[in-house]
Every structure is written in structure tokens, then in C-alpha cells.
Amino acid sequence: MNARGNWFIRDRGIQPPADHPQYKSTVLRAPKKSLLSLQQTLSEKTGPVFGHSDLDPLDDDMIRNAVVDREPIGERTIVHGYVLDQNGRPVPHTLLEVWQANAGGRYRHVNDNTIAEIDPNFSGFGRCMTDENGYYSFRTIRPGPYPWRNSPNEWRPAHIHYSLFGEAFTTRLITQMYFEGDPLIPFCPIVSSIPDEGARQRLVAKLDLEETIPMDALAYRFDIVLRGRRSTPFENRMEGN
């Protein structure tokens, strides 16, 4: 409901089903029974809180925040945008955490055993906060696509994982961002699990030449909308956020 008392009806048709056979792991992990709604306690609703003092100056610079002896290998990239509510108003002071594979398509994680090498100068993790206008920005290396065992010849498009925190951990929202022009997007069963084409496109960051740094880094814009008919699909809120 907005400040004028008008209701915004959720469009539940944009959210992917929890059980999507083309995305094989959902067959095993999707709930088989109806979910129960549990009331949150006051401590869950109000804490913990985050502030700019909780962030390291290099948290939003994934090109530099894990350097050992040189900058990481890959296409230098700027990602920026706004976090907005369903009325287009900014959502300030929201903590964003992002994680991704390196330029070769490998995560710096003990369970990732793909053939690509780990880049010792790239952690694949960063954090930033929206300002008073709901704006955020971070630098990174464009992630590479990678094979996965969903089928004998399946590849994930280049993507960055997002986690957004509101006033508490229980308000956490998780999604993925893709890059405009990636030919693998139409073949990805995770993307295609979203039934609405418009909603799928809202997960694709657009090339933004105005924010590109000449001879340095390309820029992509990715706005995130909370709730409403133009909501960004969130993978941990299948019922709508």
C-alpha cells in the first residue's frame, strides 16, 4: 500500500515456480507441502542494523579489495543503479552484497572444481550501500560463463549474485544480474523458469556508455525494484516480496 492508501496488487505470475524440472536441483529441494507463515519477533524485525562505518573503503572495489601482487585478470567493469520502491521512490541506506565467478568462470570456493584457474588477486565478493537517493555502484571484473551439471552440455551465462538487506536479516532478498547481449541467457533454465518475459528482462543489466570510463572500464546499469508489478524477481521470495 502506498502513502495515499492505494493497494498495489502483486503479480504472482512473474515469479518462477519452486519446482522447475528443467532446473534439476529444484526437483529435490522444492517444498512438497504448503509453507507455514511464522510471525516474526521484534528482534528479527529491528536488527541488526548497518551503517557506512561497517564497510571497508575497498568493499565496493572488487578490482582492488583482494589484490596480492597485481590487479585481477579480466574485463574491468562498473555496475551501478538504483534501489527503488514500487512508486519509483529511492530506498536509501540499503546494504548490497554481491558475489561472482572470476573472468574464467570459477568461484573462489572450496566446492568449485571447474577446469578454470582461481585468480589469487580476485575474491569475487563485495559490498556497498545505497545513498540517500537509493544509488549504488561498485567496480569488478566481468565474470565468465561456466559449465554446470544440469545436463551434459549446460552453461550458465555471466552473472552476478545480489543480496539486499533492509532493516534486518529477515528482510534479505536474493537475485541474479545478467549482462545485456549475452547469447547464453535464452538457454539458461534458471532464467527461463521465470514465466514472464518482462520479468526476465528486468534481470538483465543494460550497457551504459555514459558511465563508461574511457580506456578503462565498461559500465552497466541495473536498477532493482522492490514489490509492485515492476518488481525485480527474487529467488528466495517465490511468493513475491
C-alpha positions in Angstrom: 0.0 0.0 0.0 1.4 3.5 -0.8 1.3 6.7 1.1 -2.1 7.6 -0.4 -3.7 4.4 0.8 -3.9 2.7 -2.6 -3.3 -1.0 -2.8 -0.8 -2.5 -5.3 -1.8 -6.0 -6.3 1.1 -8.4 -6.5 1.6 -10.0 -9.9 2.5 -13.5 -8.7 2.7 -14.7 -12.3 6.2 -13.2 -12.7 7.8 -15.4 -10.0 9.3 -18.7 -11.0 7.8 -22.0 -9.6 9.8 -23.6 -6.8 9.8 -26.9 -8.7 11.1 -26.4 -12.3 12.1 -29.7 -13.8 14.4 -28.1 -16.4 16.4 -26.8 -13.4 17.1 -30.2 -12.0 18.1 -29.4 -8.4 14.7 -27.8 -7.7 13.1 -31.2 -8.1 14.9 -32.3 -4.9 14.9 -29.1 -2.9 11.5 -27.6 -3.7 9.0 -28.0 -0.8 6.3 -30.6 -1.3 3.9 -29.3 1.3 2.3 -25.9 1.8 4.6 -23.4 3.6 3.7 -22.1 7.1 3.8 -18.4 7.9 5.5 -17.7 11.2 5.2 -14.4 13.0 8.5 -12.5 13.4 9.7 -11.3 16.8 10.7 -7.7 17.5 14.4 -8.6 17.4 14.1 -10.1 14.0 12.3 -7.1 12.6 14.7 -4.5 14.1 18.2 -5.9 14.0 21.0 -6.0 13.2 21.4 -2.6 11.5 24.1 -1.5 9.1 25.9 1.8 8.6 28.6 3.2 6.4 31.1 2.8 9.2 30.6 -1.0 8.9 32.1 -1.1 5.4 35.7 -1.1 4.4 36.7 1.6 1.9 37.6 -1.1 -0.7 34.4 -3.3 -0.2 32.9 -1.7 -3.3 36.0 -2.2 -5.4 36.4 -5.9 -6.3 39.3 -5.0 -8.6 41.4 -3.9 -5.6 39.9 -5.5 -2.5 41.8 -8.8 -2.8 45.0 -7.8 -4.6 48.1 -9.8 -3.6 50.6 -8.7 -6.2 48.7 -7.3 -9.2 45.2 -6.5 -10.3 42.9 -9.4 -11.3 42.7 -10.6 -14.9 39.5 -9.7 -16.9 37.3 -7.1 -18.3 37.2 -4.1 -15.9 33.5 -3.3 -15.3 31.4 -0.8 -13.4 27.9 -1.8 -12.2 25.6 0.9 -10.9 21.9 1.6 -10.4 19.1 2.5 -8.0 17.1 0.5 -5.5 13.5 1.8 -5.7 10.1 1.0 -4.3 7.0 0.3 -6.4 6.3 4.0 -6.7 9.8 4.8 -8.0 11.0 6.3 -4.7 14.5 5.7 -3.6 15.3 3.1 -0.9 18.3 4.6 0.9 20.9 3.0 3.2 20.3 -0.5 1.9 23.2 -2.9 2.2 24.0 -4.8 -1.0 26.3 -7.8 -1.0 27.5 -9.2 -4.4 29.4 -12.3 -5.3 30.5 -13.9 -8.6 32.9 -16.1 -10.5 36.2 -14.7 -11.9 36.9 -14.0 -15.5 37.4 -17.7 -16.2 34.1 -18.6 -14.7 35.4 -20.1 -11.4 34.3 -19.1 -7.9 36.8 -18.8 -5.1 35.1 -21.6 -3.2 36.2 -25.0 -2.0 33.3 -26.7 -3.8 34.1 -25.2 -7.2 36.3 -27.7 -9.1 35.7 -26.4 -12.6 38.7 -26.5 -15.0 39.4 -22.7 -14.9 42.1 -21.4 -12.6 41.5 -19.5 -9.4 42.7 -15.9 -9.7 44.6 -15.2 -6.4 44.0 -11.5 -6.8 40.2 -11.7 -7.0 37.9 -12.7 -4.2 34.7 -12.4 -6.1 32.9 -10.7 -3.2 32.0 -7.1 -2.5 29.6 -4.9 -0.5 28.2 -1.4 -0.9 25.3 0.7 0.4 22.7 2.8 -1.4 23.0 6.6 -0.6 20.1 8.9 0.2 18.9 8.7 -3.4 18.9 4.9 -3.4 22.0 4.9 -5.7 24.8 2.3 -5.5 27.9 1.5 -7.5 30.8 -1.0 -7.5 33.7 -2.0 -9.6 34.5 -5.5 -10.6 35.8 -7.9 -13.3 33.1 -9.2 -15.7 32.5 -12.8 -14.7 32.9 -15.6 -17.2 30.3 -18.2 -18.1 30.9 -21.7 -16.7 29.6 -25.2 -17.3 27.4 -26.9 -14.7 25.9 -30.4 -14.3 22.3 -29.6 -15.0 22.7 -31.5 -18.3 25.7 -32.9 -20.3 26.4 -29.6 -22.1 24.9 -26.8 -20.0 26.5 -23.3 -19.4 25.5 -20.5 -17.0 25.5 -17.0 -18.6 27.8 -14.5 -17.0 26.0 -13.3 -13.9 26.5 -11.5 -10.5 24.6 -12.6 -7.4 22.9 -9.9 -5.3 21.8 -10.0 -1.7 19.9 -7.0 -0.3 19.3 -6.3 3.3 16.7 -3.9 4.6 16.3 -3.2 8.3 17.1 -6.8 9.4 18.4 -10.1 8.1 14.8 -11.4 7.8 14.2 -8.8 5.1 17.0 -10.3 2.9 16.3 -10.5 -0.8 18.4 -12.5 -3.3 18.6 -12.2 -7.0 21.0 -12.5 -10.0 22.0 -9.9 -12.6 22.9 -10.8 -16.2 24.6 -8.8 -18.9 22.9 -7.3 -22.0 23.8 -9.2 -25.2 24.9 -12.5 -23.6 23.9 -15.2 -26.0 23.6 -17.8 -23.3 20.7 -16.1 -21.4 17.9 -17.6 -23.6 19.3 -21.1 -22.9 19.6 -20.8 -19.1 16.9 -22.9 -17.3 17.2 -20.7 -14.2 16.3 -17.6 -16.3 13.6 -19.5 -18.3 12.0 -20.6 -15.1 10.6 -17.1 -14.8 7.3 -17.3 -16.8 7.1 -13.6 -17.7 9.4 -12.2 -20.4 9.3 -8.7 -19.0 10.3 -10.0 -15.6 13.2 -11.9 -17.2 14.4 -8.7 -18.9 14.4 -6.9 -15.5 17.3 -9.2 -14.5 19.5 -8.0 -17.5 21.8 -5.0 -16.9 22.0 -2.6 -19.8 25.2 -1.3 -21.2 25.6 2.3 -20.1 28.1 4.2 -22.3 27.5 7.4 -20.4 29.1 6.0 -17.3 31.8 4.1 -19.0 35.4 5.3 -18.2 37.2 5.6 -21.5 40.2 3.3 -21.9 39.4 1.8 -18.5 36.0 0.1 -17.8 32.6 -0.5 -19.4 29.6 0.3 -17.3 26.3 -1.5 -16.9 23.1 -0.2 -15.2 21.0 -2.5 -13.0 18.0 -0.9 -11.2 16.3 -3.0 -8.5 12.6 -2.5 -7.8 11.0 -3.8 -4.5 7.5 -5.0 -4.9 4.8 -3.9 -7.3 4.1 -5.0 -10.9 7.6 -3.9 -12.0 9.3 -5.8 -9.2 12.7 -7.5 -9.7 12.3 -11.3 -9.4 13.9 -12.5 -6.2 14.8 -16.2 -5.9 14.2 -16.5 -2.2 10.7 -14.9 -2.3 8.8 -17.0 -4.8 5.5 -15.7 -3.4 6.5 -12.1 -4.1 8.5 -9.8 -1.8 
